[in-house]
Amino acid sequence: MNEPKIQCKDIADAPLLSFVAAKQIEKGCWVNTWDFGPPYSELPDNLFRAKMGQLIKRGLLTGCNCGCRGDYEITDKGRELVEGGRG
C-alpha cells in the first residue's frame, strides 16, 4: 500500500523558520536553497518550493522560490512566530 504523499501543511512552519534564522546568523547573510540539509533536502523540489512560497506569501520569509538559489531571509513576523512557539 502506498504511503500518503506529504503536503505543505505537513511541514511545520516554526522549525523551518528557526533553521533559516540560525543559518542566517551562521552565514551572516541570506540562506540559499542548497544550505538546507535533511529533512528539507529530502523533500521533492516542487513541495519545498511550494512551502517556501507559502511562507513568503504570509510575510514570514523573503526570498525567491522559483528554483534559483533562494536568498531566503526570515522577517520580523517570522521571528515573532518562532519566538511565540506557534506553527
BELWO-V247463 format. One record per residue. N is the residue number from 0. RES is the residue in one letter. PSI is psi in radians with two decimals (* if undefined). BURIAL is # if it has 16 or more other ideal C-beta (glycine too) atoms within 10 Angstrom, else .. D_LAST is the distance of its C-alpha to the last C-alpha in whole Angstrom. Layout:
n-><N N>
res-><RES RES>
psi-><PSI PSI>
burial-><BURIAL BURIAL>
d_last-><D_LAST D_LAST>
This chain:
n-><0 1 2 3 4 5 6 7 8 9 10 11 12 13 14 15 16 17 18 19 20 21 22 23 24 25 26 27 28 29 30 31 32 33 34 35 36 37 38 39 40 41 42 43 44 45 46 47 48 49 50 51 52 53 54 55 56 57 58 59 60 61 62 63 64 65 66 67 68 69 70 71 72 73 74 75 76 77 78 79 80 81 82 83 84 85 86>
res-><M N E P K I Q C K D I A D A P L L S F V A A K Q I E K G C W V N T W D F G P P Y S E L P D N L F R A K M G Q L I K R G L L T G C N C G C R G D Y E I T D K G R E L V E G G R G>
psi-><2.42 2.46 2.58 2.51 2.46 2.51 2.92 -0.70 -0.32 -0.17 1.95 2.43 -0.89 -0.84 -0.64 -0.77 -0.66 -0.71 -0.83 -0.79 -0.80 -0.73 -0.62 -0.77 -0.78 -0.79 -0.46 0.21 -2.92 2.94 2.23 2.79 -0.71 -0.06 -0.26 2.19 -2.97 2.52 -0.14 -0.64 -0.25 -0.11 2.59 2.48 -0.76 -0.58 -0.78 -0.83 -0.67 -0.75 -0.80 -0.67 -0.69 -0.76 -0.65 -0.81 -0.61 -0.02 0.33 -0.39 2.79 2.83 -2.87 2.27 0.50 -0.19 -0.02 -2.63 -0.20 -1.06 0.86 2.41 2.41 2.50 3.00 -0.68 -0.68 -0.72 -0.71 -0.72 -0.77 -0.80 -0.49 -0.16 0.30 2.76 *>
burial-><. . . . . . . . . . # . # # . # # # # # # . # # . . . . . # # . # . # # . . . # . . # . . . # # # # # # # # # # . . . # # . # . # . . . . # . # . # # . . # . . # # . . . . #>
d_last-><30 28 24 22 20 17 15 12 10 11 9 6 5 5 8 10 9 11 14 15 15 17 19 20 21 23 25 25 24 22 20 22 21 24 22 19 20 19 17 16 20 21 19 21 22 21 18 17 18 17 13 14 16 13 11 15 15 12 14 11 14 17 20 21 20 24 24 26 25 22 22 18 17 14 15 15 12 10 11 11 7 8 10 9 7 4 0>
